[in-house]
Structure formats: C-alpha cells, structure tokens
Amino acid sequence: MILTTTFLCFCLASAFNYFRTRRQRLLIKNLKGPITWPLMGSIQKLLFLNPKNFFKQSKDYLTKFGLFSRCWIFHRLFIPVADLELTRQLLENETSLETGCELMKDWLKDGILMCQQDKWQHRHGLISRLFINENMERLTDLCRQEAEALLPKLSERADEEVFDIREIISPSILNLIVRVTCGVSPSDNYAKALNDLTELYRKRFLSLQSANRFNYWLSCPFMRRRQNKLIKILNQEHKDLISRHRQEQLKKVNGLEGNPSEPLPQIWHESLLRILLESQDPQLTDEEICAELNTCNYFGYMLCSAALCFALVSIARNPTVQQGSQEELQKCKIDHKKWQLEKLSYLEAVLQETLRLYPPQVILQRQLKEDFPYTHSVVGDAVLPHGAEIYVNLHEMQRIENRYPTPNNFQPDRFLNNSTELLSFGMGPRSCPAKKFTFNLLKAFLAPLVTNFELLPYGNELRLSLRLVLGSSNGFQLALKERK
C-alpha cells in the first residue's frame, strides 16, 4: 500500500512538473543536453560535483553537449554557456540584468549584485562616483600605502622557504577594501567576521545541503545560526558608522552639537559610505546601504586577493615574464616608493593574462525574467524562456583555442598588440564599475613586490578549486628572495 501510494504521488508530481515546464521545453528543443528523468531531471550531473572536480566535469560536459546547452534539475532550467556569441548578446542586453544569485541573499540582500533591475542603474551610478579622476588618484595612493606596509611582513618570509602567499596578501587586501568602502580601518572583530563569513559561504557553495533555502534551513541549523551572527556583527558596525556620519553632518550643516561615541578619523579620500549618505536618496535605506557595503567588501576582498595571488604565482613560474616586469618597473619608477602606474603596459598585460587564465569569478549568472530571443550560428535562432537560469563559464570560454592560440600557456604578449577580449569584468550595462581601480590596486601591490623580491617557483603547482571564487586547494605556494 505504501509503495503504491508513493508511486502514484511520484507519477502525479512528474505529470505536474511536465505540464508546468512544457512551454520551456518547447522553446529549447534545439539545444542538446543530458538525459532528463521524470521529476528529477538531470540530477545525476550535480550529485558528484564538488569544488575539486568542477573543472574536469565542466570540460567533459561542454565537450559532450557543446558550448551552449540545457540541463534540467527538477523544475529548474539551467543553461550552461561557454559560447561568446550568445554571451555577448546576453550581457549587452539592457533588460536581462537579474543575476539570480540566491545563495548569498541573506548577506548581500538588495546590494548592487541582487537589486531589482529598476534600481540597478542608479546604484551603479552612485558606486561609479567613488572612482572619478580626483578620488581615483587618492584611492591609488591608499593602495600604495597598504602595499608599502606589506613589505616588512614579506621580508620576514624572504628566506627562500615555501609558504602560502595568500596568508599574507589577504589581510592587507581586506584592510584596504574596508578603508575604501567604509572610510575606516576594520576592527579586529569586523575583519574576523568578514573573513569567517566568506569562508562559511565558500563551504556552502556546490553543497547539496545548500541547494536551496529550505534545504539549508532544515539541514544546517548551527551553520545558519553562525551565519546570521556574523552578518549581524558586520551590519552593526556599518550602522554605527552611518550614525556617526549623520551626527557629523548635522553638526556641520546645522551647527548642532553631536556627541558621537567616537569621532570619525580624518581621511583624504571619498569613501563609498560617505558617497551613499551624501546622495540623500530617500529610497536608499540604512539596510540597503549596509547591503552595498557588504557587496563591495565581499567582491573587493575575495576577487582582488585571488587575482593578486594568481598573478604572483604566475610571475614566479614564468621567469621571462618576471624579468620583463622588473625591467618595465625600473623604467617607470618615480622614487623608491612610487611608479607611474598608467605607463606599466606590460604589467597590465600580465594581469590581463592572469585574469584570462584564472578569472576569480568563474561563473556569471543571469536569471531571465522574460523571454530572451537570440541568434546563433550553430544552434540557430530561437528564444530562451522566462525563468531560465544562465551560467556563463568564463574559465572555459577564455581558454577556447580558436580565440586564444595556445590557450593554456601564460603569454601576456597576446594583450599588448591587439584587442584581445577579456570578460573577467563582464561587459555591457552590468559590467564592473571598479575595473580601472582594480587594475590600479593590483599594479600598486605588484610593483613594490616584484621590485624588492625575486619570486621563486618553489612549492607545488596550483590545484584549481571553485568555492564561490576561483582558488587553489593547496594554496598559492612560492618562495621569496630579497633583491640586492
């Protein structure tokens, strides 16, 4: 009786799911994909997927089903893409701007990553004000200061012994990004909470327990409680800063006496927090300001630290690249602490090649809120249906041989004399507003490191793994030797 009832329920659920998704199935019948079982779809493709085998499984999938395919998981339609033709149409579209990134909704809420389409352009404009010319120079000087403070820590490790460079780089990047966004150095409690929270989300990524919010709520009560506690710590410090800023504004504008518990430090650059507050946007609530700070801190910390670590390891393992970078730095040196960053064309090519081979954000997501018509030279002209979740695989796309000759070789020269396309910052209306600042930050850190230290290719090779952002399961191993 129990088996009969179970079977009938399964059949009814399968039938309901089939008719519910019938229109979507008709629209994507031109796309290849794995076998789809009743109700469960192609769940077999996710059961054994993990951060360490992601790249092998992804490559095998694309080889079998093509660079543009479909995959059903229960009622959800996934469109894995590593095809530039479709990606360009999608990313340059003015209406398909929803990222659909539900994993981090509790933390990043309505920040620029996940805010509604009607709010996105205004938020993008506010964040872009942070990187106007005059303030960009000040922020670049801030990067130089942080890089200079890093040198003594690296000197202690310059004994030609192998170590993980990320252990030293990441705290400096975290400190810098928080100074840029919040205008103050993070407290020890804040820095620990931010680091712990990013690690918690990295563990949740590609975990079946976190496949959806209900699974996570049901199966991980202790992790969920810890996650909420860490989010509360970050947002409480943000709200304290917001309160202190507003008290100072009242005192300055109206001559009112405020009594902030602690005066704000004097800074010579505009912070994101100050820009958001001074916009006086009545629709921008304190919770949304916290969401923007959390979003920018997460992206700045995780993506910049990963990019810098990959660049250092790549330079260490390519002696001619290291020599070329050092020679250019000598030519563009202003004094012992400063370089003409805008003239470091070869070093920028090194960074571009690093981001091509090792894009920190491996997957770009879009969730379609309406049908998306497209044209395609291989699968033909058709429509992607409303509700489809599109996942653009930058790691595979930027290693396609017909676009990048010898794609697995580290060759910065490919970016020097032609307009080789780099998608690591996205493209179109939702491209990263901090692209120029990111290159300035990375060059400001690399310049003194390559000038003062020889990067030695010791230690194990990178073992790529994907936990929210691209990383290495065995760390970023190298050794340092001080230059004479």
C-alpha positions in Angstrom: 0.0 0.0 0.0 2.8 2.4 0.9 4.7 1.6 -2.2 1.6 2.1 -4.4 0.8 5.4 -2.8 4.5 6.5 -3.2 4.4 5.5 -6.8 1.2 7.4 -7.5 2.5 10.5 -5.8 5.6 10.4 -7.9 3.6 10.0 -11.1 1.3 12.9 -10.2 4.3 15.1 -9.3 6.1 14.2 -12.5 3.0 14.9 -14.6 2.5 18.3 -12.8 6.2 19.2 -13.3 6.0 18.2 -17.0 3.0 20.4 -17.8 4.4 23.2 -15.7 7.6 23.3 -17.8 6.0 22.3 -21.1 6.4 25.7 -22.7 10.0 26.0 -21.7 10.7 22.6 -23.1 9.2 23.5 -26.5 11.4 26.7 -26.7 14.7 24.9 -26.1 14.2 21.8 -28.2 17.1 23.0 -30.4 19.6 22.6 -27.5 21.5 19.5 -26.6 21.7 18.3 -23.0 21.9 15.3 -20.7 19.2 12.7 -20.3 16.2 14.1 -18.3 14.5 11.7 -15.8 10.9 12.3 -14.8 10.6 14.9 -12.0 14.3 14.8 -11.0 15.6 16.0 -14.4 19.4 15.5 -14.8 20.2 15.5 -11.0 22.9 12.9 -11.7 25.1 15.7 -13.1 25.1 17.5 -9.8 25.3 14.6 -7.3 29.0 14.1 -7.6 30.0 17.7 -8.5 32.4 19.3 -6.0 34.8 22.2 -5.9 37.8 20.0 -6.8 36.4 18.2 -9.8 34.3 21.1 -11.1 36.7 22.0 -13.9 37.1 18.4 -15.2 33.4 17.7 -15.0 32.7 21.1 -16.7 35.1 20.4 -19.5 33.7 16.9 -20.1 30.1 18.3 -20.1 31.0 21.0 -22.7 32.9 18.5 -24.9 29.8 16.2 -24.9 27.0 18.7 -25.2 28.6 21.8 -26.7 29.3 25.3 -25.6 25.6 26.1 -25.4 23.2 23.5 -23.9 20.4 22.9 -21.4 20.2 20.9 -18.2 17.0 20.3 -16.1 17.3 19.9 -12.3 13.8 19.2 -11.0 11.7 22.1 -12.3 14.7 24.4 -12.8 16.1 25.0 -16.3 19.9 25.6 -16.4 21.6 26.9 -19.5 25.4 26.2 -19.2 27.2 28.5 -21.6 30.8 28.9 -22.7 30.0 30.5 -26.1 31.0 34.1 -26.8 28.3 34.6 -29.5 25.4 34.1 -27.0 27.3 35.6 -24.1 27.8 38.9 -25.9 24.1 39.1 -26.7 23.1 38.3 -23.2 25.5 40.6 -21.3 24.9 43.6 -23.7 21.2 43.3 -23.4 19.6 46.2 -21.5 16.8 44.2 -19.9 18.3 40.9 -18.8 20.1 42.2 -15.8 18.9 39.9 -13.0 21.7 37.8 -11.6 19.5 35.3 -9.6 22.3 34.7 -7.1 20.2 33.3 -4.2 23.0 31.7 -2.2 24.1 35.0 -0.7 20.7 36.7 -0.4 20.8 36.7 3.4 24.0 38.6 3.5 24.1 40.8 0.3 20.3 41.4 0.2 19.5 44.3 -2.1 23.1 45.3 -2.9 24.2 46.0 -6.4 24.6 42.3 -7.2 21.0 41.4 -6.5 19.0 44.6 -6.5 16.0 44.8 -8.8 16.5 45.9 -12.4 14.8 49.3 -11.9 17.3 50.2 -9.1 20.4 48.9 -10.7 21.4 51.8 -12.9 21.0 54.3 -10.1 23.2 52.1 -7.8 25.8 51.7 -10.5 26.0 55.4 -10.9 26.4 56.0 -7.1 29.3 53.5 -6.9 30.9 54.9 -10.0 31.3 58.2 -8.2 33.8 56.6 -6.0 36.2 56.2 -9.0 36.1 59.7 -10.5 39.5 61.0 -11.5 40.5 63.0 -8.4 39.3 60.4 -6.0 40.8 57.7 -8.1 44.3 59.2 -7.5 43.6 59.3 -3.8 42.5 55.7 -3.7 45.5 54.7 -5.7 47.8 56.4 -3.1 45.9 54.4 -0.4 46.8 51.2 -2.3 50.4 52.3 -2.4 50.4 52.9 1.4 48.9 49.4 2.0 51.4 47.8 -0.3 54.3 49.6 1.4 53.1 48.4 4.8 53.1 44.8 3.4 56.8 44.8 2.5 58.2 44.2 6.1 55.9 41.2 6.5 57.2 39.8 3.3 60.8 40.5 4.2 60.3 38.2 7.2 59.5 35.4 4.8 62.2 36.1 2.2 64.3 33.1 3.2 63.7 31.1 0.1 61.3 28.8 2.0 58.0 27.8 0.5 54.9 29.4 2.0 51.3 30.3 1.0 51.3 33.9 -0.2 47.6 34.2 0.4 48.1 34.1 4.2 49.9 37.5 4.0 48.1 39.1 1.0 44.5 38.6 2.0 44.5 40.5 5.3 46.1 43.5 3.6 43.5 43.5 0.8 40.7 43.2 3.4 42.1 46.2 5.3 42.4 48.2 2.1 38.9 47.4 0.7 37.2 48.3 4.0 39.1 51.6 4.1 37.9 52.3 0.6 34.2 51.5 1.3 33.7 52.5 4.9 36.4 55.1 5.3 38.0 53.4 8.4 40.3 50.5 9.1 38.3 47.5 10.1 38.3 46.5 13.8 39.7 43.0 14.6 36.2 41.8 15.3 34.9 43.1 12.0 37.9 41.7 10.0 37.4 38.3 11.6 33.7 38.3 11.0 34.1 39.3 7.3 36.8 36.6 6.7 34.8 33.9 8.6 31.6 34.7 6.8 33.2 34.5 3.3 34.7 31.1 4.4 31.3 29.9 5.5 29.7 30.8 2.1 32.7 29.2 0.4 31.8 25.9 2.2 28.2 26.2 1.2 29.0 26.6 -2.5 28.2 23.4 -4.5 26.8 21.7 -1.4 23.6 19.8 -1.7 22.7 20.9 1.8 22.6 24.5 0.4 20.9 23.7 -2.9 18.0 25.9 -1.8 17.0 27.9 1.2 14.6 25.3 2.5 17.3 22.6 2.5 19.8 24.9 4.2 17.2 25.9 6.8 16.3 22.3 7.6 19.7 20.6 7.5 22.2 23.2 8.8 20.7 25.0 11.8 24.0 25.6 13.5 25.8 26.9 10.4 22.7 29.1 9.7 22.8 30.5 13.3 26.5 31.3 13.0 26.0 32.9 9.6 23.3 35.2 11.0 25.5 36.1 13.9 28.4 37.1 11.6 26.1 39.1 9.4 24.8 40.9 12.5 28.3 41.8 13.6 29.1 43.4 10.2 25.8 45.3 9.9 26.0 46.6 13.5 29.4 48.2 12.7 28.0 49.6 9.5 25.1 51.1 11.3 27.4 52.6 14.0 29.4 54.3 11.2 26.2 55.5 9.5 25.1 57.1 12.8 28.4 58.8 13.4 28.4 60.2 9.8 24.9 61.6 10.3 25.8 63.2 13.6 28.8 64.9 12.0 26.7 66.0 9.0 24.1 67.6 11.4 26.9 69.4 13.3 28.5 70.6 10.1 25.3 71.7 8.2 23.1 73.0 11.0 25.7 73.9 13.7 24.2 71.3 16.0 26.3 69.7 18.7 26.6 66.0 18.2 28.1 63.6 20.7 29.3 60.6 18.7 30.8 57.9 20.9 34.0 58.1 18.8 34.9 60.8 16.3 35.4 59.6 12.7 39.0 59.5 11.5 40.1 62.2 9.0 40.5 60.8 5.6 41.7 62.5 2.3 39.6 60.3 0.0 35.9 59.9 -0.5 34.6 56.6 0.9 31.6 54.7 -0.6 29.7 55.1 2.6 30.1 58.9 2.5 29.0 59.0 -1.2 25.9 56.9 -0.4 24.9 59.1 2.6 25.6 62.4 0.8 23.4 61.3 -2.2 20.5 61.9 0.2 18.4 59.4 -1.8 15.1 59.0 0.2 14.7 55.5 -1.3 18.1 54.4 0.0 17.5 52.9 3.4 20.1 52.0 6.1 19.6 48.4 5.3 20.3 49.0 1.6 23.5 51.0 2.5 24.6 48.0 4.6 23.9 45.7 1.6 26.0 47.9 -0.7 28.9 47.9 1.8 28.7 44.1 2.3 28.6 43.5 -1.5 31.6 45.8 -2.3 33.6 44.4 0.6 32.9 40.8 -0.4 33.8 41.4 -4.1 36.8 43.6 -3.4 38.2 41.3 -0.8 37.7 37.9 -2.4 38.2 38.8 -6.1 41.2 41.1 -5.7 43.1 38.9 -3.2 42.5 35.9 -5.5 43.7 37.8 -8.6 46.8 39.1 -6.9 47.7 35.6 -5.6 47.3 34.1 -9.0 49.4 36.9 -10.6 52.2 36.4 -8.1 52.3 32.6 -8.6 52.2 33.1 -12.4 55.0 35.6 -12.4 57.1 33.3 -10.2 56.6 30.3 -12.6 57.4 32.4 -15.7 61.0 33.8 -15.4 60.8 35.8 -18.7 57.6 37.4 -17.6 59.2 38.3 -14.2 62.3 39.8 -15.9 60.1 41.8 -18.4 58.0 43.1 -15.5 61.1 44.1 -13.5 62.7 45.9 -16.4 59.5 47.9 -17.1 59.2 48.8 -13.4 62.8 50.2 -13.4 61.9 52.4 -16.4 58.7 53.8 -14.8 60.0 54.3 -11.3 59.4 57.8 -9.8 61.1 57.2 -6.5 61.7 54.2 -4.3 58.0 54.0 -3.3 56.2 55.2 -6.4 55.7 54.2 -10.0 53.9 55.7 -13.0 51.2 53.0 -12.9 49.5 54.2 -16.1 52.7 53.5 -18.1 53.0 49.9 -16.9 51.6 48.4 -20.0 53.4 45.1 -19.8 52.4 44.6 -16.1 48.8 45.3 -17.1 49.1 42.7 -19.8 50.4 40.3 -17.2 47.3 41.0 -15.1 45.0 40.6 -18.1 46.6 37.2 -18.9 46.2 36.2 -15.3 42.5 37.1 -15.3 42.1 35.3 -18.6 43.5 32.0 -17.3 42.3 32.4 -13.7 39.1 34.5 -13.6 38.3 34.9 -9.9 34.6 35.0 -10.6 34.4 31.8 -12.8 30.6 32.0 -13.3 28.5 34.9 -14.5 24.8 34.3 -13.7 21.6 35.7 -15.3 18.1 34.7 -14.5 15.6 35.6 -17.2 12.5 37.5 -16.1 11.2 37.5 -19.6 11.8 35.5 -22.9 15.1 36.2 -24.4 15.3 36.0 -28.3 18.8 35.3 -29.7 20.5 34.5 -32.9 23.2 31.8 -33.1 25.4 30.4 -35.9 25.4 26.8 -34.6 22.0 26.1 -32.9 20.0 28.6 -34.9 17.8 31.5 -34.0 15.4 30.8 -31.1 14.2 32.0 -27.7 15.4 31.2 -24.2 12.3 31.1 -22.0 11.3 33.1 -19.0 12.7 31.5 -15.8 15.8 30.0 -17.4 19.0 30.3 -15.3 22.0 31.0 -17.4 25.5 30.2 -16.2 28.4 31.6 -18.3 31.6 29.7 -17.7 34.4 32.2 -18.1 37.2 29.7 -17.2 36.3 27.5 -20.2 35.3 30.4 -22.5 38.7 32.2 -22.1 40.6 29.0 -22.9 39.0 28.3 -26.3 41.8 27.7 -28.8 40.2 29.4 -31.8 40.1 32.6 -29.9 43.3 32.3 -27.8 46.2 30.4 -29.6 48.0 28.1 -27.1 45.3 28.9 -24.6 46.8 27.1 -21.6 50.1 29.0 -21.9 50.8 32.1 -19.9 51.5 34.7 -22.6 51.0 38.3 -21.6 52.2 39.5 -25.1 48.8 38.5 -26.5 47.3 41.6 -24.8 50.0 44.0 -25.9 49.5 44.5 -29.6 45.8 43.6 -30.3 42.4 44.0 -28.7 42.1 40.5 -27.2 38.8 40.3 -25.4 38.7 39.8 -21.6 35.4 39.1 -20.0 36.5 38.8 -16.3 34.9 42.2 -15.6 31.8 41.4 -17.6 30.5 43.5 -20.4 27.5 45.7 -21.3 25.4 47.6 -18.8 26.2 45.4 -15.8 30.0 45.4 -16.2 32.1 46.0 -13.1 32.3 49.8 -12.3 35.6 49.2 -10.4 37.6 47.8 -13.4 40.1 50.7 -13.6 40.5 50.8 -9.8 41.1 47.1 -9.7 44.0 47.3 -12.2 45.5 50.3 -10.2 45.2 48.3 -7.0 46.8 45.2 -8.4 49.6 47.2 -10.1 50.2 49.2 -6.9 50.8 45.9 -5.0 52.8 44.1 -7.7 55.2 47.0 -8.3 57.0 47.0 -5.0 56.8 43.2 -4.6 58.4 42.5 -7.9 61.0 45.3 -7.5 62.1 44.3 -4.0 61.8 40.5 -4.2 62.6 37.7 -6.6 59.6 35.4 -6.8 60.8 31.8 -6.8 58.8 29.0 -8.4 59.1 26.7 -5.4 56.3 24.6 -3.9 53.5 22.6 -5.5 51.7 23.6 -8.7 48.2 25.2 -8.4 45.3 22.8 -7.9 42.3 24.8 -9.1 39.2 24.5 -7.0 36.0 26.5 -7.1 34.5 27.8 -3.8 32.4 30.8 -4.8 35.6 32.3 -6.4 38.5 30.5 -8.1 41.1 29.3 -5.7 43.7 26.6 -5.2 43.1 23.7 -2.8 46.7 23.5 -1.8 47.2 27.3 -1.5 49.4 29.7 -3.5 52.9 28.3 -2.9 56.0 30.2 -3.8 59.2 31.5 -2.1 60.8 34.9 -1.9 64.4 36.2 -2.1 65.2 39.8 -1.5 66.9 41.6 -4.4 70.2 43.3 -3.8 
